[in-house]
Amino acid sequence: MRWIRRTGLGFIAALYVLAGRWGFHRLAEAVPETNAFLELRLWIVMGGGVLASLGLLHRAWREARPGEARFDGPLITALLGFFGYLCASASWSPDATFALSKLYDLTLVLVMSVGFGLAALRQPAPRVLDAFWTIIVAATALLALTGVRQLLSGGGGARLAVMGGGPNIFARLMGLLALGALYFWTWRGQAWLWIPVAATGVILALLTGSRGGTAAILAGVTTCLVVARVPLRRLLLLVLLATVAAGGVMASPLGEPLRRSVEERFLRLTLNYDGGGGGGRGRGGGGDGEVYLSGREVLYAAAIQLGRDHPVAGGGLAAFPALRLGVYPHNLFLELFCETGAVGLLLFAGVLLTFTRSALKRRQGLDGATVGAAVLVFLGSQSSGDLYDTRALFLLMVMATCTAVPGRSTAQARLPASPPLPQPAFTGAT
């Protein structure tokens, strides 16, 4: 029964992170109007609610044992305050229809995040993380193979994406693949397998051309290595095997698309997207040497202006799309500022500070890959997606602190110690 609970919890959490707003209605040839009951996320969250109730029952039945997940009361309280205020801001939204739709999204995020903290009670923390990352790696690896196949069959000229999703979302998924591989490398070893997988995830993110996503992945990987306290010799092994894997990709049919993606998206559009020093104007409308922002600068300006018009409490939940300023600002802080004002930003800062405090207090058992994934989603949300698209951030924060239990040894710590060298016996004999 315990195996079923922890595997089910890991599966539900991973599916929640991956599924997004996908619904069964998309299987129809002519996509009908969205139906909440046909969306996979509703049933995922309901499953999480059932497991949360089981966690509460087990908490009442017996005391906690060493190595089991622990409830993070301060972080859960901060999340309840933050999401409670977001939901309350629906009352002054300029359009009730938009507000109710976003209110539904936020309710799912809150229930799933808090529900995970309850469902993990009396569960062995390492096994919960094992189940979660197993599903993440398996699913993202399958998506990676599908995306590469589509890219090569199309001649390698398009940005890498899959199943109708955008390149930014695919880059985030490849970041999760890389961090999942580092998770298994940290705790189980097998560098020959997991390091090339992690390197492949980063390389595929480069193929998407997502500059924000790639930067977020690099920050997430760095955070993972720092939190996991990987020793220097293992870092050198990581660099060596990652270099070999990158060389293999460059020698494959993906090498040319990768080169074009780096030159176009990371060099020309970022460093000097108008193509030279002639003082002309590039596709984004800027001058020589400016950064091409894919039109986001217009959304940023609109969000800032809306926030200035309502600086304290914001324009109300979903005010940005309700006022026809755009679908969303493509920046988490600007979305909070324009719709919930300074109050919403302060409550969100409280969530981040509470998580940081809990992580520092429980650092002995903290998992680097889970914290790195939270950093990945947090930084990625500054250039892509809306508040619901950052749902994994809140779940990963709860997951990281609840499963941070001392006593789990890494693959490096389990290596047998070198036997001491024999010492000469000084007996005084000549």
C-alpha positions as CSV (number, residue, x, y, z in Angstrom):
1,M,0.0,0.0,0.0
2,R,2.8,2.4,0.8
3,W,4.5,1.7,-2.5
4,I,1.2,2.5,-4.3
5,R,0.8,5.7,-2.4
6,R,4.3,7.1,-3.0
7,T,4.4,6.0,-6.6
8,G,0.9,7.4,-7.2
9,L,2.0,10.7,-5.6
10,G,5.1,11.0,-7.7
11,F,3.1,10.1,-10.9
12,I,0.4,12.7,-10.1
13,A,2.9,15.4,-9.3
14,A,4.9,14.8,-12.5
15,L,1.8,14.6,-14.6
16,Y,0.6,17.9,-13.1
17,V,3.8,19.6,-14.0
18,L,3.8,18.2,-17.6
19,A,0.1,18.3,-18.6
20,G,-0.6,22.0,-18.6
21,R,-4.0,22.8,-19.9
22,W,-4.2,19.8,-22.2
23,G,-7.7,18.3,-22.5
24,F,-9.2,15.2,-24.1
25,H,-11.3,17.5,-26.3
26,R,-8.1,18.2,-28.4
27,L,-8.3,14.6,-29.7
28,A,-11.3,15.6,-31.7
29,E,-10.8,16.7,-35.3
30,A,-12.7,19.9,-34.8
31,V,-11.7,21.1,-31.4
32,P,-14.9,22.1,-29.5
33,E,-15.3,24.7,-26.8
34,T,-13.1,24.0,-23.8
35,N,-14.8,21.9,-21.2
36,A,-13.2,21.8,-17.7
37,F,-14.3,18.2,-17.1
38,L,-12.4,17.1,-20.2
39,E,-9.2,18.7,-19.1
40,L,-6.6,16.3,-17.6
41,R,-5.5,18.8,-14.9
42,L,-8.8,18.7,-13.1
43,W,-8.6,14.9,-12.6
44,I,-5.0,15.2,-11.7
45,V,-5.7,17.7,-8.9
46,M,-8.6,15.6,-7.7
47,G,-6.3,12.6,-7.4
48,G,-3.9,14.7,-5.5
49,G,-6.7,15.7,-3.1
50,V,-7.5,12.0,-2.5
51,L,-3.9,11.3,-1.6
52,A,-3.8,14.4,0.7
53,S,-6.7,13.0,2.7
54,L,-4.9,9.7,3.0
55,G,-1.8,11.6,4.2
56,L,-3.9,13.3,6.9
57,L,-5.3,9.9,8.0
58,H,-1.8,8.4,8.3
59,R,-0.7,11.4,10.3
60,A,-3.5,10.9,12.8
61,W,-2.8,7.2,12.9
62,R,0.9,7.1,13.8
63,E,3.9,9.3,14.6
64,A,6.5,10.2,12.0
65,R,9.6,8.0,11.5
66,P,13.1,9.0,10.4
67,G,13.5,9.6,6.7
68,E,9.8,10.5,6.1
69,A,8.6,13.7,4.5
70,R,7.9,16.6,6.9
71,F,5.1,19.2,6.7
72,D,6.4,22.7,6.1
73,G,3.8,24.8,8.0
74,P,5.4,28.3,7.3
75,L,5.6,27.8,3.6
76,I,2.1,26.4,3.3
77,T,0.8,29.4,5.4
78,A,2.7,31.8,3.0
79,L,1.1,30.1,0.0
80,L,-2.4,30.3,1.5
81,G,-1.9,34.1,2.2
82,F,-0.6,34.7,-1.3
83,F,-3.2,32.8,-3.2
84,G,-6.0,33.9,-0.9
85,Y,-5.2,37.5,-1.9
86,L,-5.0,36.6,-5.6
87,C,-8.4,35.1,-5.4
88,A,-9.8,38.1,-3.5
89,S,-8.5,40.4,-6.2
90,A,-11.2,38.8,-8.5
91,S,-13.7,41.0,-6.7
92,W,-12.4,44.2,-8.3
93,S,-11.5,42.8,-11.7
94,P,-12.9,44.7,-14.7
95,D,-14.4,41.5,-16.3
96,A,-16.0,38.7,-14.2
97,T,-15.6,36.1,-17.0
98,F,-11.9,36.5,-17.3
99,A,-11.5,36.7,-13.5
100,L,-13.5,33.4,-12.9
101,S,-11.4,31.6,-15.5
102,K,-8.2,32.6,-13.8
103,L,-9.7,32.0,-10.4
104,Y,-10.2,28.4,-11.5
105,D,-6.6,28.1,-12.5
106,L,-5.3,29.5,-9.2
107,T,-7.6,27.2,-7.2
108,L,-6.0,24.2,-9.0
109,V,-2.5,25.5,-8.3
110,L,-3.3,26.1,-4.6
111,V,-5.0,22.7,-4.0
112,M,-2.2,20.8,-5.7
113,S,0.6,22.6,-4.0
114,V,-0.9,22.3,-0.5
115,G,-2.2,18.9,-1.2
116,F,1.2,17.6,-2.0
117,G,2.5,18.7,1.3
118,L,-0.3,16.7,3.0
119,A,-0.1,13.7,0.7
120,A,3.6,13.3,1.4
121,L,3.0,12.9,5.1
122,R,4.3,9.6,6.5
123,Q,5.9,8.8,3.2
124,P,9.6,8.0,2.7
125,A,10.9,11.2,1.2
126,P,13.6,9.6,-1.1
127,R,11.1,7.2,-2.6
128,V,8.6,10.1,-3.4
129,L,11.3,12.0,-5.2
130,D,12.4,8.8,-7.0
131,A,8.9,8.3,-8.4
132,F,8.5,11.9,-9.4
133,W,11.8,12.2,-11.3
134,T,11.4,8.8,-12.9
135,I,8.1,9.9,-14.5
136,I,9.6,13.3,-15.5
137,V,12.7,11.8,-17.1
138,A,10.7,9.1,-19.0
139,A,8.1,11.5,-20.3
140,T,10.5,14.3,-21.3
141,A,12.9,11.8,-22.9
142,L,10.0,10.6,-25.1
143,L,9.1,14.2,-26.0
144,A,12.7,14.8,-26.8
145,L,12.8,11.9,-29.2
146,T,9.5,13.0,-30.8
147,G,10.8,16.6,-31.2
148,V,14.1,15.6,-32.8
149,R,12.2,13.3,-35.2
150,Q,9.9,16.1,-36.2
151,L,12.8,18.6,-36.6
152,L,14.8,16.3,-38.8
153,S,11.8,15.3,-40.9
154,G,11.1,18.9,-41.5
155,G,14.6,19.6,-42.8
156,G,16.0,21.0,-39.5
157,G,15.0,24.6,-40.3
158,A,12.3,25.2,-37.7
159,R,12.7,25.9,-34.0
160,L,12.4,22.7,-31.9
161,A,9.0,22.1,-30.4
162,V,6.5,19.2,-30.1
163,M,2.8,18.4,-29.9
164,G,1.7,22.0,-30.8
165,G,3.5,23.5,-27.9
166,G,5.8,26.5,-28.2
167,P,9.6,26.4,-28.1
168,N,9.8,28.1,-24.7
169,I,7.7,25.4,-23.1
170,F,9.8,22.7,-24.8
171,A,12.9,24.3,-23.5
172,R,11.6,24.1,-20.0
173,L,10.7,20.5,-20.5
174,M,14.3,19.8,-21.7
175,G,15.5,21.6,-18.6
176,L,13.5,19.2,-16.5
177,L,15.1,16.3,-18.4
178,A,18.6,17.6,-17.7
179,L,17.8,18.1,-14.0
180,G,16.1,14.7,-13.7
181,A,19.3,13.1,-15.1
182,L,21.4,15.0,-12.6
183,Y,19.1,13.8,-9.8
184,F,19.8,10.2,-10.6
185,W,23.5,10.9,-11.1
186,T,23.7,12.5,-7.7
187,W,22.0,9.8,-5.8
188,R,22.8,6.7,-7.8
189,G,25.9,7.4,-9.8
190,Q,26.1,5.8,-13.3
191,A,27.8,8.9,-14.7
192,W,28.2,7.2,-18.1
193,L,24.4,7.2,-18.6
194,W,23.0,10.3,-16.8
195,I,25.6,13.0,-17.6
196,P,25.1,12.5,-21.4
197,V,21.4,12.6,-20.9
198,A,21.6,15.9,-19.0
199,A,23.9,17.4,-21.6
200,T,21.5,16.3,-24.4
201,G,18.7,18.1,-22.5
202,V,20.7,21.4,-22.5
203,I,21.6,21.0,-26.2
204,L,18.0,20.4,-27.2
205,A,17.1,23.6,-25.3
206,L,19.6,25.4,-27.5
207,L,17.8,24.0,-30.5
208,T,14.6,25.6,-29.5
209,G,16.1,29.0,-29.8
210,S,14.6,30.0,-26.4
211,R,17.1,32.4,-24.9
212,G,15.2,32.9,-21.6
213,G,14.6,29.2,-21.3
214,T,18.3,28.3,-22.0
215,A,19.5,30.9,-19.4
216,A,17.0,29.5,-16.9
217,I,18.3,25.9,-17.5
218,L,21.9,26.9,-17.0
219,A,20.9,28.7,-13.7
220,G,18.9,25.6,-12.6
221,V,21.8,23.2,-13.3
222,T,24.2,25.5,-11.5
223,T,21.8,25.6,-8.5
224,C,21.5,21.8,-8.5
225,L,25.3,21.3,-8.4
226,V,25.7,23.9,-5.6
227,V,22.9,22.6,-3.4
228,A,24.0,19.0,-3.9
229,R,27.6,20.0,-3.0
230,V,29.1,18.0,-5.8
231,P,32.9,17.6,-5.2
232,L,35.4,18.9,-7.6
233,R,36.4,15.5,-9.1
234,R,32.8,14.7,-9.9
235,L,32.5,18.1,-11.5
236,L,35.5,17.4,-13.7
237,L,33.9,14.1,-14.7
238,L,30.6,16.0,-15.5
239,V,32.5,18.5,-17.7
240,L,34.4,15.7,-19.5
241,L,31.4,13.5,-20.3
242,A,29.2,16.5,-21.2
243,T,31.8,17.7,-23.7
244,V,31.9,14.3,-25.3
245,A,28.1,14.2,-25.5
246,A,28.1,17.7,-27.1
247,G,30.7,16.7,-29.6
248,G,28.6,13.7,-30.6
249,V,25.6,15.9,-31.2
250,M,27.6,18.3,-33.3
251,A,28.8,15.4,-35.4
252,S,25.2,14.2,-35.9
253,P,22.5,15.5,-38.2
254,L,21.5,17.9,-35.4
255,G,24.8,19.7,-35.7
256,E,23.8,22.1,-38.5
257,P,20.4,23.0,-37.0
258,L,22.2,23.7,-33.7
259,R,24.7,26.0,-35.3
260,R,22.0,27.9,-37.1
261,S,19.9,28.3,-33.9
262,V,22.9,29.6,-31.9
263,E,23.9,32.1,-34.6
264,E,20.3,33.3,-35.2
265,R,18.7,33.4,-31.8
266,F,21.6,33.8,-29.4
267,L,24.1,35.9,-31.4
268,R,22.3,37.9,-34.0
269,L,19.0,38.6,-32.3
270,T,20.5,39.1,-28.8
271,L,23.8,40.8,-29.4
272,N,23.2,42.7,-32.7
273,Y,20.0,41.6,-34.3
274,D,20.0,44.2,-37.1
275,G,23.0,42.4,-38.6
276,G,25.7,45.0,-38.5
277,G,27.0,48.4,-37.4
278,G,25.2,50.3,-40.1
279,G,22.8,52.0,-37.7
280,G,19.7,50.4,-39.3
281,R,16.7,49.1,-37.5
282,G,16.1,45.4,-36.8
283,R,13.0,43.4,-36.7
284,G,12.1,44.5,-33.2
285,G,12.2,48.2,-34.2
286,G,15.4,49.0,-32.2
287,G,18.7,50.4,-33.2
288,D,22.2,48.9,-33.6
289,G,23.2,46.4,-30.9
290,E,19.8,46.2,-29.2
291,V,18.2,43.0,-28.0
292,Y,15.3,41.5,-30.0
293,L,12.4,40.8,-27.5
294,S,9.9,39.2,-29.9
295,G,7.5,42.1,-29.2
296,R,7.4,41.6,-25.5
297,E,8.5,45.1,-24.9
298,V,5.0,46.3,-25.9
299,L,3.4,43.9,-23.3
300,Y,5.9,45.0,-20.6
301,A,5.1,48.6,-21.2
302,A,1.3,48.0,-21.0
303,A,1.7,46.0,-17.8
304,I,3.8,48.7,-16.2
305,Q,1.3,51.3,-17.1
306,L,-1.6,49.3,-15.7
307,G,0.4,48.8,-12.5
308,R,1.1,52.5,-12.2
309,D,-2.6,53.2,-12.6
310,H,-3.4,50.9,-9.7
311,P,-0.2,50.7,-7.7
312,V,-1.5,49.3,-4.4
313,A,-4.0,46.6,-5.1
314,G,-3.7,46.3,-8.9
315,G,-6.3,46.3,-11.6
316,G,-7.8,43.1,-10.4
317,L,-7.4,39.4,-11.3
318,A,-7.1,38.9,-15.1
319,A,-7.3,42.7,-15.7
320,F,-4.5,42.5,-18.3
321,P,-6.4,40.3,-20.8
322,A,-9.8,41.8,-19.8
323,L,-8.6,45.3,-20.8
324,R,-7.4,43.8,-24.2
325,L,-3.8,44.6,-23.4
326,G,-2.7,41.1,-24.4
327,V,-3.1,37.5,-23.3
328,Y,-0.6,37.9,-20.4
329,P,2.5,40.1,-19.9
330,H,5.1,37.2,-20.3
331,N,6.6,38.2,-16.9
332,L,5.5,36.9,-13.6
333,F,6.4,40.0,-11.6
334,L,4.7,42.3,-14.1
335,E,1.6,40.1,-14.1
336,L,1.4,40.3,-10.3
337,F,2.2,44.0,-10.3
338,C,-0.5,45.1,-12.9
339,E,-3.2,42.8,-11.5
340,T,-2.6,42.6,-7.8
341,G,-0.3,45.6,-7.2
342,A,2.3,46.1,-4.5
343,V,0.4,44.0,-2.1
344,G,0.5,40.9,-4.4
345,L,4.3,41.5,-5.0
346,L,4.9,41.6,-1.3
347,L,3.0,38.4,-0.6
348,F,4.9,36.7,-3.4
349,A,8.2,37.9,-2.0
350,G,7.0,36.5,1.4
351,V,6.6,33.1,-0.3
352,L,10.1,33.2,-1.8
353,L,11.7,34.3,1.5
354,T,9.8,31.6,3.5
355,F,11.0,29.0,1.0
356,T,14.5,30.2,1.2
357,R,14.4,30.2,5.0
358,S,13.0,26.6,5.1
359,A,15.5,25.4,2.5
360,L,18.4,26.8,4.6
361,K,17.1,25.2,7.8
362,R,16.7,21.8,6.1
363,R,19.7,22.1,3.9
364,Q,21.2,18.8,5.1
365,G,18.6,16.8,3.3
366,L,17.8,19.2,0.5
367,D,17.7,17.7,-3.0
368,G,19.7,19.8,-5.5
369,A,17.7,18.8,-8.6
370,T,14.3,19.7,-7.1
371,V,15.6,23.1,-5.9
372,G,17.3,23.6,-9.3
373,A,14.0,22.9,-11.1
374,A,12.2,25.5,-8.9
375,V,14.9,28.0,-10.0
376,L,14.5,26.9,-13.6
377,V,10.7,27.6,-13.6
378,F,11.1,30.8,-11.6
379,L,13.6,32.3,-14.0
380,G,11.7,31.0,-17.1
381,S,8.6,32.7,-15.9
382,Q,10.3,36.1,-16.3
383,S,10.1,35.8,-20.1
384,S,7.4,33.2,-20.9
385,G,4.0,32.0,-19.7
386,D,1.4,33.3,-17.2
387,L,0.8,32.5,-13.5
388,Y,-0.7,29.1,-14.2
389,D,2.3,28.2,-16.4
390,T,4.5,28.7,-13.3
391,R,2.4,26.2,-11.3
392,A,5.4,23.9,-11.0
393,L,7.3,26.6,-9.1
394,F,4.9,26.4,-6.1
395,L,4.7,22.6,-6.2
396,L,8.5,22.2,-6.4
397,M,9.1,24.6,-3.5
398,V,6.7,22.5,-1.3
399,M,8.3,19.3,-2.6
400,A,11.8,20.4,-2.0
401,T,11.3,21.4,1.7
402,C,8.9,18.6,2.6
403,T,11.3,15.9,1.3
404,A,14.4,17.5,2.8
405,V,15.1,14.9,5.4
406,P,18.7,14.2,6.7
407,G,20.4,10.8,6.4
408,R,20.2,10.1,2.6
409,S,23.6,9.4,1.2
410,T,24.7,10.4,-2.3
411,A,26.4,8.0,-4.7
412,Q,29.7,9.6,-3.9
413,A,29.2,9.1,-0.1
414,R,28.4,5.4,-0.7
415,L,31.7,4.7,-2.4
416,P,34.0,2.4,-0.3
417,A,36.8,4.3,1.4
418,S,40.3,3.6,0.1
419,P,42.1,1.1,2.4
420,P,44.9,2.7,4.5
421,L,48.4,2.2,3.2
422,P,50.5,-0.3,5.2
423,Q,52.8,1.4,7.7
424,P,56.3,0.1,8.4
425,A,56.9,-1.4,11.8
426,F,59.7,0.1,13.8
427,T,60.9,-2.7,16.0
428,G,64.4,-1.6,16.5
429,A,65.8,-4.6,14.6
430,T,68.8,-4.1,12.4
